[in-house]
Amino acid sequence: MTTVIVRDPDGPTSVWVFLGSEPVEVAESCIDVGAGWDWDDWCEHRDEMLAGASPAARESLLTLLDGPPGGVYVEGRDDRPWLDPAA
């Protein structure tokens, strides 16, 4: 399997996955919590990733999203939990 990722630092990330020579449709979930996020926008992004994930991917995302690297740069978080307790 080969994965090709193109990341525009000021735009979207594009992902292509090939199993052998055949492309496979993927749902991209990018956890990039660096500078530029405010808390409300981050929560919306987080919730969209979780809603679109398969059950197995969702379990992995829940672990990865609970204290992601770079989180100190998110504006307006004010020590709120990374994961919505209702999720």
C-alpha positions as CSV (number, residue, x, y, z in Angstrom):
1,M,0.0,0.0,0.0
2,T,1.2,3.5,-0.8
3,T,-0.1,6.8,0.6
4,V,0.5,10.1,-1.0
5,I,-0.1,13.2,1.1
6,V,0.1,16.8,-0.2
7,R,-0.2,19.4,2.6
8,D,-0.6,23.0,1.8
9,P,0.3,25.0,5.0
10,D,-2.3,27.6,4.1
11,G,-4.9,25.3,2.5
12,P,-6.3,21.8,2.4
13,T,-4.5,18.5,2.7
14,S,-5.0,16.0,-0.1
15,V,-4.6,12.2,0.4
16,W,-4.5,9.4,-2.0
17,V,-4.1,5.7,-1.0
18,F,-3.2,3.0,-3.4
19,L,-3.6,-0.7,-2.7
20,G,-1.3,-2.3,-5.3
21,S,-2.0,-0.1,-8.3
22,E,-5.7,0.6,-7.4
23,P,-6.7,3.8,-5.7
24,V,-8.8,3.4,-2.5
25,E,-11.2,6.0,-1.3
26,V,-10.2,7.5,2.1
27,A,-11.6,9.8,4.7
28,E,-8.8,12.1,5.7
29,S,-8.5,13.1,9.4
30,C,-5.8,15.6,10.0
31,I,-4.7,16.3,13.6
32,D,-2.6,19.4,13.2
33,V,-3.3,21.5,16.3
34,G,-0.6,24.2,15.8
35,A,-0.9,28.0,15.9
36,G,-3.9,29.5,14.2
37,W,-6.7,27.5,15.8
38,D,-9.2,29.0,18.1
39,W,-11.1,26.7,20.5
40,D,-14.5,26.8,18.8
41,D,-13.1,26.1,15.3
42,W,-10.9,23.3,16.7
43,C,-14.0,21.7,18.4
44,E,-15.9,21.9,15.1
45,H,-13.0,20.2,13.2
46,R,-12.6,17.6,15.9
47,D,-16.3,16.7,15.9
48,E,-16.4,16.5,12.1
49,M,-13.4,14.1,12.1
50,L,-15.1,11.9,14.8
51,A,-18.5,11.9,13.0
52,G,-17.0,10.8,9.6
53,A,-14.7,8.1,11.0
54,S,-15.4,4.3,11.0
55,P,-15.8,2.8,14.4
56,A,-12.2,1.5,14.5
57,A,-10.8,4.9,13.3
58,R,-13.0,6.7,15.8
59,E,-11.5,4.7,18.7
60,S,-8.0,5.6,17.5
61,L,-9.0,9.3,17.0
62,L,-10.4,9.5,20.5
63,T,-7.0,8.4,21.9
64,L,-5.1,10.8,19.6
65,L,-7.3,13.8,20.2
66,D,-7.1,13.6,24.0
67,G,-4.1,15.9,24.4
68,P,-2.8,16.4,20.9
69,P,0.7,17.8,20.4
70,G,0.7,21.5,19.7
71,G,-2.4,22.0,21.7
72,V,-0.8,24.8,23.8
73,Y,-1.2,27.1,20.7
74,V,-5.0,26.8,20.6
75,E,-6.5,30.2,21.5
76,G,-9.4,30.3,24.0
77,R,-9.2,26.7,25.3
78,D,-8.8,27.8,28.9
79,D,-7.9,24.2,30.2
80,R,-11.2,22.7,28.9
81,P,-11.0,19.0,28.2
82,W,-9.9,18.1,24.7
83,L,-12.8,15.7,24.2
84,D,-16.4,16.6,24.6
85,P,-17.6,14.6,27.6
86,A,-21.0,14.1,25.7
87,A,-19.2,12.4,22.8
